[in-house]
């Protein structure tokens, strides 16, 4: 009973869960875009404090103040080592990674050191101030969260983040740690090209049909270039029987160092070389961090202008030692200094086509997104290869953000969107490797089995069975089959080892189950590649069959067991039930997919091993038949039942790649960020309090000089106010040792207490005429209503006695008293000076209006529900008699019974006639089929 109650409570909680706003963050290398969706508000881009749709992904610290976005860019010009940008590709990297070396070469003014525990990237600003990449990214996510909350006016805790598709396990774990530091629950990490493909599919849903349509999405961003071949198709779900559009990634190619940043850096270096060639100073411009930052900013501006114009001037004031710099640069020159980059732009596209096993002939369209695709030479190079027009109908900046926020709404419990299935693909294949001792003194074999092959769809679950180990052992999960990638890409990936799993107490477990063992199905390890691309070994268990009395086995199939099974199916993902059935027949040490992917063919196995496995599988169904058929055995078989037992195996899983931020390191980073956030909140509050006090001082001084306000204050009050403003004005600009927001807030409260006296008088004098006008209009309408109401009493009109005489007299009294009060108080108020205390306040007038309104509404509502007594016509009575007589005859009743029923109906109709329905509203007849039909207005 307790279990049933618990289940009911769980289901009720799921059904009653209330949704809140969710967001997506497209945290690019150069820009950050935030998408939001909230109840009643469609998907949209959240604006930043400057009311712009995208924010520079740069963070700066100076004099203990944190700034993000354009303000941080400004600080980056003055003090480049205090501003941190282009951080995304540093996540999950050790200090010796070639990507880190490239970052140092591009931005030489940073002091980058290794974390003492994890050997990851740390920016050291001083001996007491340093930041890890996760801490910096987390602070950008905090700012994104603030933008989203200001846009929706709701708290936000859930999000979907976009990541580059080439991110491995280390990078994905690192960005999840950063989101956790920002107090964000990540619903999913979605690859940027998958988010763009989803956004395109959502807005072209009507064009998708049962025939697969192929598109290629080409992205050149600030830091990298990627291409993805996807298919759109309507697919019928095997379980729900629903037909939903599916976008599936078929092929991917990328170049993680080719992007707009590389073009900008080439242009920066060219400008620096031209400035040095002028020989206006002996100092090398590249040796000055500030001058290098100025050149970098101008190179970015010049790159954007040359995308639309054929030539332009680069101009920098006071570049170095008070020397200005101006240089004419043409688009042709830009293309010349980047000549080796243009052939690389088509490589990702070719890789994507090769991995998808498709040709350009079947691609419907090549669609561009990403800011780097605006460079004319990039478009020309791609167009020369594909020999067709490029698709430019996507918002190059926001398409990934909008696709991700659609996914966030789909995953959130508070929203319901049209189903659109996204199937991403594996870029880095994963394999299991382990050692197996064949016995007989032979050498130990190194066995490898592919778990997730190249371009396998995910999320997906797989299982592998170990049936020849009798003692503790271990296995490894590593990246494999990386031949299609260059050596630089493989090196940038970091450690190729993903997970090490150690199984313990295996021998004891096998010994314990030996007595009741009938058929050994081996040790099964379960793996899951989730929708964020994160790999996990989820469980290890030992599976075997044993015999059990049939009665005991039947007892286990109790009501609670069936309920647990039903709940398990309810919350199990698609394909999981098929996995369990498949595991029962799996005997070889081969991975089996729980999704649509078939297991790998066994052609690579040695013939002897295949023969052994075939023998094992052939012997399994004959285990009962080969037993001697004695009388006892037959009797035993009739009373025994074969039961599958699954026993958990103790195991320990260890990550082999760069360790994510956790433990004491995570606690330290969280404390640091909490302190920074608290300091920023106090700083913002202090600035707001200071500005509010300063504004109010100026406002009071200005208004005291205006005649309309000066007439509302006495001479003593004015003198006191001016003196207080003067004192506060001088104090406000003094250097306080420890300024606090509370001090300014208290001063503001004291000043408002004095100034509100004359400000309130002025407001009363300004608003009183309108209030009096409204009351007079209400009195006029009330008198007209009273005149009509006098004719609707029993004394004046017996047939239409809507009101009683007491009600009419009460309304007349209220009208007379209000009119007399208004006349008296208005005259008394006119005699008073403007700077005297107010006698007739706006509130007094609105109170009188409320009293009058209450009386009128009461009488109006009474008139709506009043209705004269019904007088049924003789014809209606005859019809009812005929109808009742027919019903009585058909029912076999006598005439007397029919008469009685007619009399009863008349008695029942009488009170219905007395109940007066609201006028102008036709009630729905009771007991008709229309009652049972749901009405949309309800």
TAMOWO-V43101 format. One record per residue. N is the residue number from 1. SS is DSSP state (H for helix, E for strand, - for the rest). Layout:
n->[N | N]
ss->[SS | SS]
This chain:
n->[1 | 2 | 3 | 4 | 5 | 6 | 7 | 8 | 9 | 10 | 11 | 12 | 13 | 14 | 15 | 16 | 17 | 18 | 19 | 20 | 21 | 22 | 23 | 24 | 25 | 26 | 27 | 28 | 29 | 30 | 31 | 32 | 33 | 34 | 35 | 36 | 37 | 38 | 39 | 40 | 41 | 42 | 43 | 44 | 45 | 46 | 47 | 48 | 49 | 50 | 51 | 52 | 53 | 54 | 55 | 56 | 57 | 58 | 59 | 60 | 61 | 62 | 63 | 64 | 65 | 66 | 67 | 68 | 69 | 70 | 71 | 72 | 73 | 74 | 75 | 76 | 77 | 78 | 79 | 80 | 81 | 82 | 83 | 84 | 85 | 86 | 87 | 88 | 89 | 90 | 91 | 92 | 93 | 94 | 95 | 96 | 97 | 98 | 99 | 100 | 101 | 102 | 103 | 104 | 105 | 106 | 107 | 108 | 109 | 110 | 111 | 112 | 113 | 114 | 115 | 116 | 117 | 118 | 119 | 120 | 121 | 122 | 123 | 124 | 125 | 126 | 127 | 128 | 129 | 130 | 131 | 132 | 133 | 134 | 135 | 136 | 137 | 138 | 139 | 140 | 141 | 142 | 143 | 144 | 145 | 146 | 147 | 148 | 149 | 150 | 151 | 152 | 153 | 154 | 155 | 156 | 157 | 158 | 159 | 160 | 161 | 162 | 163 | 164 | 165 | 166 | 167 | 168 | 169 | 170 | 171 | 172 | 173 | 174 | 175 | 176 | 177 | 178 | 179 | 180 | 181 | 182 | 183 | 184 | 185 | 186 | 187 | 188 | 189 | 190 | 191 | 192 | 193 | 194 | 195 | 196 | 197 | 198 | 199 | 200 | 201 | 202 | 203 | 204 | 205 | 206 | 207 | 208 | 209 | 210 | 211 | 212 | 213 | 214 | 215 | 216 | 217 | 218 | 219 | 220 | 221 | 222 | 223 | 224 | 225 | 226 | 227 | 228 | 229 | 230 | 231 | 232 | 233 | 234 | 235 | 236 | 237 | 238 | 239 | 240 | 241 | 242 | 243 | 244 | 245 | 246 | 247 | 248 | 249 | 250 | 251 | 252 | 253 | 254 | 255 | 256 | 257 | 258 | 259 | 260 | 261 | 262 | 263 | 264 | 265 | 266 | 267 | 268 | 269 | 270 | 271 | 272 | 273 | 274 | 275 | 276 | 277 | 278 | 279 | 280 | 281 | 282 | 283 | 284 | 285 | 286 | 287 | 288 | 289 | 290 | 291 | 292 | 293 | 294 | 295 | 296 | 297 | 298 | 299 | 300 | 301 | 302 | 303 | 304 | 305 | 306 | 307 | 308 | 309 | 310 | 311 | 312 | 313 | 314 | 315 | 316 | 317 | 318 | 319 | 320 | 321 | 322 | 323 | 324 | 325 | 326 | 327 | 328 | 329 | 330 | 331 | 332 | 333 | 334 | 335 | 336 | 337 | 338 | 339 | 340 | 341 | 342 | 343 | 344 | 345 | 346 | 347 | 348 | 349 | 350 | 351 | 352 | 353 | 354 | 355 | 356 | 357 | 358 | 359 | 360 | 361 | 362 | 363 | 364 | 365 | 366 | 367 | 368 | 369 | 370 | 371 | 372 | 373 | 374 | 375 | 376 | 377 | 378 | 379 | 380 | 381 | 382 | 383 | 384 | 385 | 386 | 387 | 388 | 389 | 390 | 391 | 392 | 393 | 394 | 395 | 396 | 397 | 398 | 399 | 400 | 401 | 402 | 403 | 404 | 405 | 406 | 407 | 408 | 409 | 410 | 411 | 412 | 413 | 414 | 415 | 416 | 417 | 418 | 419 | 420 | 421 | 422 | 423 | 424 | 425 | 426 | 427 | 428 | 429 | 430 | 431 | 432 | 433 | 434 | 435 | 436 | 437 | 438 | 439 | 440 | 441 | 442 | 443 | 444 | 445 | 446 | 447 | 448 | 449 | 450 | 451 | 452 | 453 | 454 | 455 | 456 | 457 | 458 | 459 | 460 | 461 | 462 | 463 | 464 | 465 | 466 | 467 | 468 | 469 | 470 | 471 | 472 | 473 | 474 | 475 | 476 | 477 | 478 | 479 | 480 | 481 | 482 | 483 | 484 | 485 | 486 | 487 | 488 | 489 | 490 | 491 | 492 | 493 | 494 | 495 | 496 | 497 | 498 | 499 | 500 | 501 | 502 | 503 | 504 | 505 | 506 | 507 | 508 | 509 | 510 | 511 | 512 | 513 | 514 | 515 | 516 | 517 | 518 | 519 | 520 | 521 | 522 | 523 | 524 | 525 | 526 | 527 | 528 | 529 | 530 | 531 | 532 | 533 | 534 | 535 | 536 | 537 | 538 | 539 | 540 | 541 | 542 | 543 | 544 | 545 | 546 | 547 | 548 | 549 | 550 | 551 | 552 | 553 | 554 | 555 | 556 | 557 | 558 | 559 | 560 | 561 | 562 | 563 | 564 | 565 | 566 | 567 | 568 | 569 | 570 | 571 | 572 | 573 | 574 | 575 | 576 | 577 | 578 | 579 | 580 | 581 | 582 | 583 | 584 | 585 | 586 | 587 | 588 | 589 | 590 | 591 | 592 | 593 | 594 | 595 | 596 | 597 | 598 | 599 | 600 | 601 | 602 | 603 | 604 | 605 | 606 | 607 | 608 | 609 | 610 | 611 | 612 | 613 | 614 | 615 | 616 | 617 | 618 | 619 | 620 | 621 | 622 | 623 | 624 | 625 | 626 | 627 | 628 | 629 | 630 | 631 | 632 | 633 | 634 | 635 | 636 | 637 | 638 | 639 | 640 | 641 | 642 | 643 | 644 | 645 | 646 | 647 | 648 | 649 | 650 | 651 | 652 | 653 | 654 | 655 | 656 | 657 | 658 | 659 | 660 | 661 | 662 | 663 | 664 | 665 | 666 | 667 | 668 | 669 | 670 | 671 | 672 | 673 | 674 | 675 | 676 | 677 | 678 | 679 | 680 | 681 | 682 | 683 | 684 | 685 | 686 | 687 | 688 | 689 | 690 | 691 | 692 | 693 | 694 | 695 | 696 | 697 | 698 | 699 | 700 | 701 | 702 | 703 | 704 | 705 | 706 | 707 | 708 | 709 | 710 | 711 | 712 | 713 | 714 | 715 | 716 | 717 | 718 | 719 | 720 | 721 | 722 | 723 | 724 | 725 | 726 | 727 | 728 | 729 | 730 | 731 | 732 | 733 | 734 | 735 | 736 | 737 | 738 | 739 | 740 | 741 | 742 | 743 | 744 | 745 | 746 | 747 | 748 | 749 | 750 | 751 | 752 | 753 | 754 | 755 | 756 | 757 | 758 | 759 | 760 | 761 | 762 | 763 | 764 | 765 | 766 | 767 | 768 | 769 | 770 | 771 | 772 | 773 | 774 | 775 | 776 | 777 | 778 | 779 | 780 | 781 | 782 | 783 | 784 | 785 | 786 | 787 | 788 | 789 | 790 | 791 | 792 | 793 | 794 | 795 | 796 | 797 | 798 | 799 | 800 | 801 | 802 | 803 | 804 | 805 | 806 | 807 | 808 | 809 | 810 | 811 | 812 | 813 | 814 | 815 | 816 | 817 | 818 | 819 | 820 | 821 | 822 | 823 | 824 | 825 | 826 | 827 | 828 | 829 | 830 | 831 | 832 | 833 | 834 | 835 | 836 | 837 | 838 | 839 | 840 | 841 | 842 | 843 | 844 | 845 | 846 | 847 | 848 | 849 | 850 | 851 | 852 | 853 | 854 | 855 | 856 | 857 | 858 | 859 | 860 | 861 | 862 | 863 | 864 | 865 | 866 | 867 | 868 | 869 | 870 | 871 | 872 | 873 | 874 | 875 | 876 | 877 | 878 | 879 | 880 | 881 | 882 | 883 | 884 | 885 | 886 | 887 | 888 | 889 | 890 | 891 | 892 | 893 | 894 | 895 | 896 | 897 | 898 | 899 | 900 | 901 | 902 | 903 | 904 | 905 | 906 | 907 | 908 | 909 | 910 | 911 | 912 | 913 | 914 | 915 | 916 | 917 | 918 | 919 | 920 | 921 | 922 | 923 | 924 | 925 | 926 | 927 | 928 | 929 | 930 | 931 | 932 | 933 | 934 | 935 | 936 | 937 | 938]
ss->[- | H | H | H | H | H | H | H | H | H | H | H | H | H | H | - | - | - | - | - | - | E | E | E | E | E | E | - | - | - | E | E | E | E | E | E | E | E | - | - | E | E | E | E | E | - | - | - | - | - | - | - | - | - | E | E | - | E | E | E | E | E | - | - | E | E | E | E | - | H | H | H | H | H | H | H | H | H | - | H | H | H | E | E | E | - | - | H | H | H | - | - | - | E | - | - | - | H | H | H | H | H | H | H | H | H | - | - | - | - | - | E | E | E | - | - | - | - | - | E | E | E | E | E | - | - | - | - | - | E | E | E | H | H | H | H | H | H | H | H | H | H | H | H | H | H | H | H | H | H | H | H | - | - | - | - | - | E | E | E | E | E | E | - | - | - | - | - | H | H | H | H | H | H | H | H | H | H | H | H | H | - | - | - | E | E | E | E | E | E | E | H | H | H | H | H | H | H | H | H | H | H | - | - | H | H | H | - | - | - | - | - | E | E | E | E | E | E | E | E | - | - | - | - | E | E | E | E | E | E | E | E | E | E | E | E | - | - | - | - | - | - | E | E | E | E | E | E | E | E | E | E | E | E | E | - | - | - | - | H | H | H | H | H | H | H | H | H | H | H | H | H | H | H | H | H | H | H | - | - | - | - | - | - | H | H | H | - | H | H | H | H | H | H | H | H | H | H | H | H | H | H | H | H | H | H | - | - | - | - | E | E | E | E | E | E | E | E | E | E | - | - | E | E | E | E | E | E | E | E | H | H | H | H | H | H | H | - | H | H | H | H | H | H | H | H | H | H | H | H | H | H | H | H | H | H | - | - | - | H | H | H | E | E | E | E | E | E | E | - | H | H | H | H | - | H | H | H | H | H | H | H | H | H | H | H | - | - | - | E | E | - | - | - | - | - | - | - | H | H | H | H | H | H | H | H | H | H | H | H | H | - | - | - | - | - | - | - | - | E | E | E | E | E | E | - | - | - | - | E | E | E | E | E | E | E | - | - | - | - | - | - | - | - | E | E | E | E | E | E | E | E | - | - | - | - | E | E | - | E | E | E | E | E | E | E | - | - | - | - | - | - | E | E | E | E | E | E | E | - | - | - | - | - | - | - | H | H | H | H | H | H | - | - | - | - | E | E | E | E | E | E | E | E | - | H | H | H | H | H | H | H | H | - | - | - | E | E | E | E | E | E | E | E | E | E | E | E | E | - | - | - | - | - | E | E | E | E | E | E | E | E | E | E | E | E | E | E | E | H | H | H | H | H | H | H | - | - | H | H | H | H | H | H | H | H | H | H | H | H | H | - | - | - | - | H | H | H | H | H | H | H | H | H | H | - | - | - | - | - | - | E | E | - | - | - | - | - | - | - | - | - | - | - | - | - | H | H | H | H | H | H | H | H | H | H | H | H | H | H | - | - | - | - | - | - | - | - | - | - | H | H | H | H | H | H | H | H | H | E | E | E | E | E | E | E | E | E | - | E | E | E | E | E | E | - | - | - | - | - | - | - | H | H | H | H | H | H | H | H | H | H | H | H | H | H | H | H | H | H | H | H | H | H | H | H | H | H | H | H | H | H | H | H | H | H | H | H | H | H | H | H | H | H | - | - | H | H | H | H | - | - | - | - | H | H | H | H | H | H | H | H | H | H | H | H | H | H | H | H | H | H | - | - | - | - | - | - | - | - | H | H | H | H | H | H | H | H | H | H | H | H | H | H | H | H | H | H | H | H | H | H | H | H | H | H | H | H | H | H | H | H | H | H | H | H | H | H | H | H | H | H | H | H | H | H | H | H | H | H | H | H | E | - | - | - | - | H | H | H | - | - | E | - | H | H | H | H | H | H | H | H | H | H | H | H | H | H | H | H | H | H | H | H | H | H | H | H | H | H | H | - | - | - | - | - | - | - | - | - | - | H | H | H | H | H | H | H | H | H | H | H | H | H | H | H | H | H | H | H | H | H | H | H | H | - | - | - | - | - | - | - | - | H | H | H | H | H | H | H | H | H | H | H | H | H | H | H | H | H | - | - | - | - | H | H | H | H | H | H | H | H | H | H | H | H | H | H | H | H | H | H | H | H | - | - | - | - | - | - | - | - | - | - | - | - | - | - | H | H | H | H | - | - | - | - | - | -]
